[in-house]
């Protein structure tokens, strides 16, 4: 199932997330729109194939400089929202 999330307080403008239709807890694919290309591609590649709960546990609360959030933190927020919908 495909989800789209609009991050807040970061450079990326969108996060596209594909979750396995079968178990609804495994991340198939992630694509950030905008942001620091190398970093967001790296985060996406490391998270693909992982369980939502594991990724949230690792990324939740990460900050970017003086910002209160980051692209990885926004991904964690998106994944939490997806779990609430399921």
MOPAC internal coordinates of N, CA, C and O (Angstrom, degrees):
PM7 1SCF
backbone

  N    0.0000 0     0.00 0     0.00 0    0    0    0
  C    1.4377 1     0.00 0     0.00 0    1    0    0
  C    1.5257 1   108.33 1     0.00 0    2    1    0
  O    1.2310 1   120.46 1   -43.57 1    3    2    1
  N    1.3095 1   116.74 1   136.43 1    3    2    1
  C    1.4678 1   123.11 1  -177.31 1    5    3    2
  C    1.5313 1   110.35 1   -95.39 1    6    5    3
  O    1.2310 1   120.56 1   -46.30 1    7    6    5
  N    1.3164 1   116.54 1   133.70 1    7    6    5
  C    1.4637 1   122.74 1   177.39 1    9    7    6
  C    1.5231 1   108.77 1  -126.06 1   10    9    7
  O    1.2310 1   121.12 1   -30.86 1   11   10    9
  N    1.3230 1   115.46 1   149.14 1   11   10    9
  C    1.4604 1   120.97 1   175.68 1   13   11   10
  C    1.5197 1   107.53 1  -125.77 1   14   13   11
  O    1.2310 1   121.16 1   -46.14 1   15   14   13
  N    1.3305 1   115.39 1   133.86 1   15   14   13
  C    1.4674 1   121.26 1  -178.60 1   17   15   14
  C    1.5151 1   108.40 1  -128.78 1   18   17   15
  O    1.2310 1   120.54 1   -42.68 1   19   18   17
  N    1.3215 1   116.57 1   137.32 1   19   18   17
  C    1.4630 1   121.75 1   176.64 1   21   19   18
  C    1.5254 1   108.17 1  -101.96 1   22   21   19
  O    1.2310 1   120.37 1   -72.37 1   23   22   21
  N    1.3337 1   116.89 1   107.63 1   23   22   21
  C    1.4668 1   120.18 1  -179.05 1   25   23   22
  C    1.5289 1   111.91 1   -70.01 1   26   25   23
  O    1.2310 1   121.50 1   -22.65 1   27   26   25
  N    1.3211 1   114.74 1   157.35 1   27   26   25
  C    1.4666 1   121.19 1   179.94 1   29   27   26
  C    1.5235 1   109.50 1  -125.36 1   30   29   27
  O    1.2310 1   120.60 1   -44.49 1   31   30   29
  N    1.3366 1   116.46 1   135.51 1   31   30   29
  C    1.4548 1   121.00 1   174.66 1   33   31   30
  C    1.5115 1   115.56 1    81.89 1   34   33   31
  O    1.2310 1   119.94 1  -166.86 1   35   34   33
  N    1.3477 1   117.71 1    13.14 1   35   34   33
  C    1.4631 1   121.73 1  -179.78 1   37   35   34
  C    1.5220 1   109.90 1  -133.50 1   38   37   35
  O    1.2310 1   120.88 1    -7.04 1   39   38   37
  N    1.3199 1   115.92 1   172.96 1   39   38   37
  C    1.4670 1   121.24 1  -177.97 1   41   39   38
  C    1.5279 1   112.91 1   -73.99 1   42   41   39
  O    1.2310 1   119.87 1   146.30 1   43   42   41
  N    1.3245 1   117.86 1   -33.70 1   43   42   41
  C    1.4686 1   118.94 1  -179.08 1   45   43   42
  C    1.5263 1   109.49 1   -68.26 1   46   45   43
  O    1.2310 1   121.63 1   -32.18 1   47   46   45
  N    1.3413 1   114.48 1   147.82 1   47   46   45
  C    1.4644 1   120.83 1  -176.33 1   49   47   46
  C    1.5212 1   112.81 1  -102.83 1   50   49   47
  O    1.2310 1   120.19 1   168.75 1   51   50   49
  N    1.3127 1   117.25 1   -11.25 1   51   50   49
  C    1.4512 1   120.06 1  -179.27 1   53   51   50
  C    1.5170 1   110.96 1  -167.82 1   54   53   51
  O    1.2310 1   121.10 1   -24.29 1   55   54   53
  N    1.3293 1   115.50 1   155.71 1   55   54   53
  C    1.4611 1   121.52 1   174.37 1   57   55   54
  C    1.5212 1   106.59 1  -132.35 1   58   57   55
  O    1.2310 1   120.93 1   -56.93 1   59   58   57
  N    1.3228 1   115.82 1   123.07 1   59   58   57
  C    1.4618 1   122.15 1   177.05 1   61   59   58
  C    1.5211 1   107.61 1  -104.23 1   62   61   59
  O    1.2310 1   120.79 1   -53.72 1   63   62   61
  N    1.3163 1   116.10 1   126.28 1   63   62   61
  C    1.4609 1   121.35 1  -173.99 1   65   63   62
  C    1.5194 1   108.94 1  -129.19 1   66   65   63
  O    1.2310 1   120.86 1   -50.19 1   67   66   65
  N    1.3258 1   115.96 1   129.81 1   67   66   65
  C    1.4570 1   121.54 1   175.63 1   69   67   66
  C    1.5268 1   108.19 1  -111.75 1   70   69   67
  O    1.2310 1   120.98 1   -59.10 1   71   70   69
  N    1.3266 1   115.73 1   120.90 1   71   70   69
  C    1.4595 1   122.59 1  -178.96 1   73   71   70
  C    1.5250 1   108.78 1  -107.04 1   74   73   71
  O    1.2310 1   120.43 1   -39.00 1   75   74   73
  N    1.3267 1   116.78 1   141.00 1   75   74   73
  C    1.4682 1   122.75 1   179.30 1   77   75   74
  C    1.5304 1   110.07 1   -55.53 1   78   77   75
  O    1.2310 1   120.64 1   -53.46 1   79   78   77
  N    1.3242 1   116.38 1   126.54 1   79   78   77
  C    1.4619 1   121.08 1  -179.79 1   81   79   78
  C    1.5248 1   112.37 1   -67.22 1   82   81   79
  O    1.2310 1   120.42 1   152.47 1   83   82   81
  N    1.3274 1   116.81 1   -27.53 1   83   82   81
  C    1.4677 1   120.55 1  -177.01 1   85   83   82
  C    1.5138 1   113.55 1   -71.45 1   86   85   83
  O    1.2310 1   120.40 1   115.18 1   87   86   85
  N    1.3349 1   116.83 1   -64.82 1   87   86   85
  C    1.4708 1   119.16 1  -175.44 1   89   87   86
  C    1.5308 1   113.37 1   -93.33 1   90   89   87
  O    1.2310 1   120.11 1   168.35 1   91   90   89
  N    1.3099 1   117.39 1   -11.65 1   91   90   89
  C    1.4695 1   124.20 1   177.90 1   93   91   90
  C    1.5248 1   113.72 1    56.53 1   94   93   91
  O    1.2310 1   120.45 1  -160.55 1   95   94   93
  N    1.3512 1   116.75 1    19.45 1   95   94   93
  C    1.4628 1   119.06 1   179.30 1   97   95   94
  C    1.5261 1   112.53 1  -133.50 1   98   97   95
  O    1.2310 1   120.08 1  -179.41 1   99   98   97
  N    1.3367 1   117.45 1     0.59 1   99   98   97
  C    1.4556 1   121.38 1  -179.71 1  101   99   98
  C    1.5242 1   109.77 1  -109.68 1  102  101   99
  O    1.2310 1   121.19 1   -46.11 1  103  102  101
  N    1.3281 1   115.34 1   133.89 1  103  102  101
  C    1.4603 1   121.24 1  -179.86 1  105  103  102
  C    1.5210 1   109.14 1   -84.83 1  106  105  103
  O    1.2310 1   120.74 1   -58.65 1  107  106  105
  N    1.3363 1   116.18 1   121.35 1  107  106  105
  C    1.4667 1   120.92 1   177.12 1  109  107  106
  C    1.5236 1   111.51 1   -85.50 1  110  109  107
  O    1.2310 1   120.27 1   132.58 1  111  110  109
  N    1.3211 1   117.08 1   -47.42 1  111  110  109
  C    1.4694 1   121.48 1  -172.54 1  113  111  110
  C    1.5182 1   109.36 1  -153.03 1  114  113  111
  O    1.2310 1   121.28 1   -35.05 1  115  114  113
  N    1.3337 1   115.16 1   144.95 1  115  114  113
  C    1.4658 1   121.89 1   174.72 1  117  115  114
  C    1.5186 1   107.31 1  -134.44 1  118  117  115
  O    1.2310 1   120.80 1   -41.43 1  119  118  117
  N    1.3382 1   116.08 1   138.57 1  119  118  117
  C    1.4538 1   120.40 1   174.11 1  121  119  118
  C    1.5215 1   108.44 1  -139.32 1  122  121  119
  O    1.2310 1   121.07 1   -55.51 1  123  122  121
  N    1.3268 1   115.56 1   124.49 1  123  122  121
  C    1.4521 1   121.61 1   175.11 1  125  123  122
  C    1.5213 1   108.45 1   -89.97 1  126  125  123
  O    1.2310 1   120.68 1   -38.16 1  127  126  125
  N    1.3211 1   116.30 1   141.84 1  127  126  125
  C    1.4575 1   122.47 1   174.53 1  129  127  126
  C    1.5202 1   106.80 1  -105.56 1  130  129  127
  O    1.2310 1   120.46 1   -65.40 1  131  130  129
  N    1.3297 1   116.72 1   114.60 1  131  130  129
  C    1.4580 1   120.81 1  -176.34 1  133  131  130
  C    1.5202 1   110.46 1    81.18 1  134  133  131
  O    1.2310 1   121.28 1     6.86 1  135  134  133
  N    1.3060 1   115.16 1  -173.14 1  135  134  133
  C    1.4566 1   120.49 1  -178.62 1  137  135  134
  C    1.5184 1   111.42 1    87.46 1  138  137  135
  O    1.2310 1   120.40 1     7.43 1  139  138  137
  N    1.3025 1   116.84 1  -172.57 1  139  138  137
  C    1.4645 1   123.13 1   179.48 1  141  139  138
  C    1.5231 1   108.10 1   -77.33 1  142  141  139
  O    1.2310 1   120.63 1   -75.20 1  143  142  141
  N    1.3036 1   116.41 1   104.80 1  143  142  141
  C    1.4585 1   122.81 1  -169.68 1  145  143  142
  C    1.5262 1   113.98 1   -51.02 1  146  145  143
  O    1.2310 1   120.14 1   127.59 1  147  146  145
  N    1.3071 1   117.35 1   -52.41 1  147  146  145
  C    1.4677 1   120.11 1  -177.65 1  149  147  146
  C    1.5125 1   112.34 1   -62.86 1  150  149  147
  O    1.2310 1   120.54 1   136.96 1  151  150  149
  N    1.3260 1   116.57 1   -43.04 1  151  150  149
  C    1.4628 1   120.28 1  -179.02 1  153  151  150
  C    1.5193 1   111.97 1   -66.60 1  154  153  151
  O    1.2310 1   120.65 1   134.21 1  155  154  153
  N    1.3299 1   116.37 1   -45.79 1  155  154  153
  C    1.4612 1   118.33 1  -178.03 1  157  155  154
  C    1.5277 1   111.58 1   -69.07 1  158  157  155
  O    1.2310 1   120.28 1   144.98 1  159  158  157
  N    1.3362 1   117.07 1   -35.02 1  159  158  157
  C    1.4640 1   119.45 1   175.75 1  161  159  158
  C    1.5312 1   110.37 1   -64.53 1  162  161  159
  O    1.2310 1   120.82 1   140.13 1  163  162  161
  N    1.3221 1   116.03 1   -39.87 1  163  162  161
  C    1.4670 1   120.49 1   179.06 1  165  163  162
  C    1.5157 1   111.95 1   -64.85 1  166  165  163
  O    1.2310 1   120.36 1   133.65 1  167  166  165
  N    1.3293 1   116.91 1   -46.35 1  167  166  165
  C    1.4635 1   120.64 1   178.46 1  169  167  166
  C    1.5263 1   109.53 1   -59.95 1  170  169  167
  O    1.2310 1   120.50 1   134.19 1  171  170  169
  N    1.3324 1   116.66 1   -45.81 1  171  170  169
  C    1.4664 1   120.86 1  -179.79 1  173  171  170
  C    1.5281 1   110.92 1   -59.54 1  174  173  171
  O    1.2310 1   120.32 1   132.86 1  175  174  173
  N    1.3246 1   117.00 1   -47.14 1  175  174  173
  C    1.4690 1   120.88 1  -178.10 1  177  175  174
  C    1.5253 1   111.73 1   -62.33 1  178  177  175
  O    1.2310 1   120.37 1   141.28 1  179  178  177
  N    1.3193 1   116.90 1   -38.72 1  179  178  177
  C    1.4682 1   120.35 1   179.99 1  181  179  178
  C    1.5309 1   112.52 1   -70.82 1  182  181  179
  O    1.2310 1   120.03 1   152.96 1  183  182  181
  N    1.3258 1   117.54 1   -27.04 1  183  182  181
  C    1.4653 1   121.46 1  -176.49 1  185  183  182
  C    1.5219 1   113.31 1   -88.62 1  186  185  183
  O    1.2310 1   120.13 1   155.83 1  187  186  185
  N    1.3211 1   117.36 1   -24.17 1  187  186  185
  C    1.4589 1   120.27 1  -177.78 1  189  187  186
  C    1.5274 1   110.35 1   -63.83 1  190  189  187
  O    1.2310 1   120.95 1   -45.68 1  191  190  189
  N    1.3261 1   115.78 1   134.32 1  191  190  189
  C    1.4541 1   121.86 1  -177.56 1  193  191  190
  C    1.5212 1   113.59 1    88.03 1  194  193  191
  O    1.2310 1   120.23 1   174.75 1  195  194  193
  N    1.3257 1   117.17 1    -5.25 1  195  194  193
  C    1.4680 1   121.96 1  -178.36 1  197  195  194
  C    1.5271 1   110.43 1   -93.91 1  198  197  195
  O    1.2310 1   121.04 1   -17.32 1  199  198  197
  N    1.3080 1   115.62 1   162.68 1  199  198  197
  C    1.4634 1   122.44 1   175.76 1  201  199  198
  C    1.5260 1   109.31 1   -80.21 1  202  201  199
  O    1.2310 1   120.73 1   -36.35 1  203  202  201
  N    1.3212 1   116.22 1   143.65 1  203  202  201
  C    1.4597 1   122.02 1  -179.47 1  205  203  202
  C    1.5241 1   111.11 1   -52.90 1  206  205  203
  O    1.2310 1   119.81 1   131.00 1  207  206  205
  N    1.3244 1   117.98 1   -49.00 1  207  206  205
  C    1.4717 1   121.36 1  -176.88 1  209  207  206
  C    1.5242 1   112.30 1   -60.22 1  210  209  207
  O    1.2310 1   120.29 1   142.27 1  211  210  209
  N    1.3315 1   117.06 1   -37.73 1  211  210  209
  C    1.4671 1   120.76 1   179.58 1  213  211  210
  C    1.5281 1   111.39 1   -67.05 1  214  213  211
  O    1.2310 1   120.61 1   138.45 1  215  214  213
  N    1.3215 1   116.43 1   -41.55 1  215  214  213
  C    1.4677 1   120.70 1  -179.89 1  217  215  214
  C    1.5229 1   110.34 1   -67.71 1  218  217  215
  O    1.2310 1   120.24 1   136.37 1  219  218  217
  N    1.3251 1   117.14 1   -43.63 1  219  218  217
  C    1.4724 1   120.54 1   178.36 1  221  219  218
  C    1.5225 1   109.89 1   -59.61 1  222  221  219
  O    1.2310 1   119.96 1   136.10 1  223  222  221
  N    1.3142 1   117.68 1   -43.90 1  223  222  221
  C    1.4703 1   121.37 1  -179.30 1  225  223  222
  C    1.5306 1   111.69 1   -60.64 1  226  225  223
  O    1.2310 1   120.26 1   144.99 1  227  226  225
  N    1.3185 1   117.12 1   -35.01 1  227  226  225
  C    1.4699 1   121.08 1  -177.98 1  229  227  226
  C    1.5269 1   113.21 1   -81.71 1  230  229  227
  O    1.2310 1   119.91 1   145.70 1  231  230  229
  N    1.3375 1   117.77 1   -34.30 1  231  230  229
  C    1.4611 1   120.47 1  -169.60 1  233  231  230
  C    1.5301 1   114.94 1  -103.00 1  234  233  231
  O    1.2310 1   120.03 1   159.13 1  235  234  233
  N    1.3073 1   117.56 1   -20.87 1  235  234  233
  C    1.4653 1   121.28 1  -176.29 1  237  235  234
  C    1.5249 1   111.04 1   -60.05 1  238  237  235
  O    1.2310 1   120.96 1   -53.56 1  239  238  237
  N    1.3175 1   115.77 1   126.44 1  239  238  237
  C    1.4620 1   121.27 1   175.84 1  241  239  238
  C    1.5159 1   116.14 1    91.76 1  242  241  239
  O    1.2310 1   119.58 1   176.71 1  243  242  241
  N    1.3307 1   118.41 1    -3.29 1  243  242  241
  C    1.4681 1   120.29 1   177.87 1  245  243  242
  C    1.5261 1   108.87 1   -66.64 1  246  245  243
  O    1.2310 1   120.98 1   -44.31 1  247  246  245
  N    1.3159 1   115.74 1   135.69 1  247  246  245
  C    1.4655 1   121.07 1  -178.65 1  249  247  246
  C    1.5181 1   110.43 1  -111.92 1  250  249  247
  O    1.2310 1   120.91 1   -25.47 1  251  250  249
  N    1.3239 1   115.87 1   154.53 1  251  250  249
  C    1.4648 1   122.86 1   176.83 1  253  251  250
  C    1.5274 1   107.65 1  -113.41 1  254  253  251
  O    1.2310 1   120.90 1   -74.66 1  255  254  253
  N    1.3192 1   115.88 1   105.34 1  255  254  253
  C    1.4618 1   119.75 1  -178.98 1  257  255  254
  C    1.5226 1   110.90 1    59.53 1  258  257  255
  O    1.2310 1   121.15 1    50.12 1  259  258  257
  N    1.3247 1   115.41 1  -129.88 1  259  258  257
  C    1.4670 1   121.07 1  -178.78 1  261  259  258
  C    1.5268 1   112.75 1   -86.88 1  262  261  259
  O    1.2310 1   120.53 1   176.72 1  263  262  261
  N    1.3335 1   116.58 1    -3.28 1  263  262  261
  C    1.4643 1   119.99 1   179.12 1  265  263  262
  C    1.5262 1   109.59 1   -70.53 1  266  265  263
  O    1.2310 1   120.51 1   -27.06 1  267  266  265
  N    1.2922 1   116.62 1   152.94 1  267  266  265
  C    1.4571 1   120.92 1   178.77 1  269  267  266
  C    1.5154 1   112.93 1   -82.76 1  270  269  267
  O    1.2310 1   120.40 1  -177.56 1  271  270  269
  N    1.3202 1   116.84 1     2.44 1  271  270  269
  C    1.4614 1   121.70 1  -177.71 1  273  271  270
  C    1.5286 1   108.87 1  -149.53 1  274  273  271
  O    1.2310 1   120.42 1     4.11 1  275  274  273
  N    1.3194 1   116.81 1  -175.89 1  275  274  273
  C    1.4651 1   123.06 1   178.38 1  277  275  274
  C    1.5256 1   107.53 1  -157.87 1  278  277  275
  O    1.2310 1   120.30 1    -7.66 1  279  278  277
  N    1.3104 1   117.03 1   172.34 1  279  278  277
  C    1.4767 1   119.56 1   175.81 1  281  279  278
  C    1.5322 1   110.94 1   -61.43 1  282  281  279
  O    1.2310 1   118.99 1   136.26 1  283  282  281
  N    1.3456 1   119.52 1   -43.74 1  283  282  281
  C    1.4679 1   118.30 1   176.05 1  285  283  282
  C    1.5410 1   112.56 1   -61.20 1  286  285  283
  O    1.2310 1   120.06 1   139.70 1  287  286  285
  N    1.3254 1   117.48 1   -40.30 1  287  286  285
  C    1.4634 1   120.93 1   177.96 1  289  287  286
  C    1.5269 1   110.33 1   -63.78 1  290  289  287
  O    1.2310 1   120.32 1   139.81 1  291  290  289
  N    1.3296 1   116.99 1   -40.19 1  291  290  289
  C    1.4606 1   120.43 1   178.03 1  293  291  290
  C    1.5255 1   111.28 1   -65.36 1  294  293  291
  O    1.2310 1   120.29 1   144.92 1  295  294  293
  N    1.3303 1   117.06 1   -35.08 1  295  294  293
  C    1.4606 1   120.49 1   174.92 1  297  295  294
  C    1.5244 1   109.67 1   -63.15 1  298  297  295
  O    1.2310 1   120.20 1   137.55 1  299  298  297
  N    1.3266 1   117.22 1   -42.45 1  299  298  297
  C    1.4662 1   120.65 1   177.28 1  301  299  298
  C    1.5248 1   110.51 1   -60.12 1  302  301  299
  O    1.2310 1   120.24 1   138.00 1  303  302  301
  N    1.3203 1   117.14 1   -42.00 1  303  302  301
  C    1.4652 1   121.08 1   178.27 1  305  303  302
  C    1.5310 1   110.75 1   -63.38 1  306  305  303
  O    1.2310 1   120.67 1   138.65 1  307  306  305
  N    1.3226 1   116.32 1   -41.35 1  307  306  305
  C    1.4654 1   120.49 1   178.08 1  309  307  306
  C    1.5230 1   110.48 1   -61.79 1  310  309  307
  O    1.2310 1   120.45 1   136.40 1  311  310  309
  N    1.3176 1   116.75 1   -43.60 1  311  310  309
  C    1.4632 1   120.75 1  -179.20 1  313  311  310
  C    1.5271 1   111.50 1   -66.24 1  314  313  311
  O    1.2310 1   120.28 1   142.91 1  315  314  313
  N    1.3239 1   117.06 1   -37.09 1  315  314  313
  C    1.4622 1   120.21 1   175.57 1  317  315  314
  C    1.5343 1   110.31 1   -62.22 1  318  317  315
  O    1.2310 1   120.57 1   137.96 1  319  318  317
  N    1.3346 1   116.52 1   -42.04 1  319  318  317
  C    1.4666 1   120.98 1   179.03 1  321  319  318
  C    1.5262 1   110.72 1   -63.27 1  322  321  319
  O    1.2310 1   120.52 1   141.02 1  323  322  321
  N    1.3251 1   116.62 1   -38.98 1  323  322  321
  C    1.4647 1   120.84 1   178.36 1  325  323  322
  C    1.5258 1   110.17 1   -63.34 1  326  325  323
  O    1.2310 1   120.37 1   136.70 1  327  326  325
  N    1.3314 1   116.90 1   -43.30 1  327  326  325
  C    1.4768 1   120.43 1   179.51 1  329  327  326
  C    1.5124 1   111.55 1   -62.29 1  330  329  327
  O    1.2310 1   120.45 1   143.32 1  331  330  329
  N    1.3381 1   116.75 1   -36.68 1  331  330  329
  C    1.4670 1   120.68 1   179.72 1  333  331  330
  C    1.5241 1   111.39 1   -66.81 1  334  333  331
  O    1.2310 1   120.44 1   148.96 1  335  334  333
  N    1.3351 1   116.77 1   -31.04 1  335  334  333
  C    1.4686 1   121.45 1   179.47 1  337  335  334
  C    1.5186 1   112.00 1   -74.84 1  338  337  335
  O    1.2310 1   120.65 1   152.29 1  339  338  337
  N    1.3251 1   116.36 1   -27.71 1  339  338  337
  C    1.4768 1   120.20 1  -174.50 1  341  339  338
  C    1.5062 1   113.13 1   -73.06 1  342  341  339
  O    1.2310 1   120.10 1   180.00 1  343  342  341

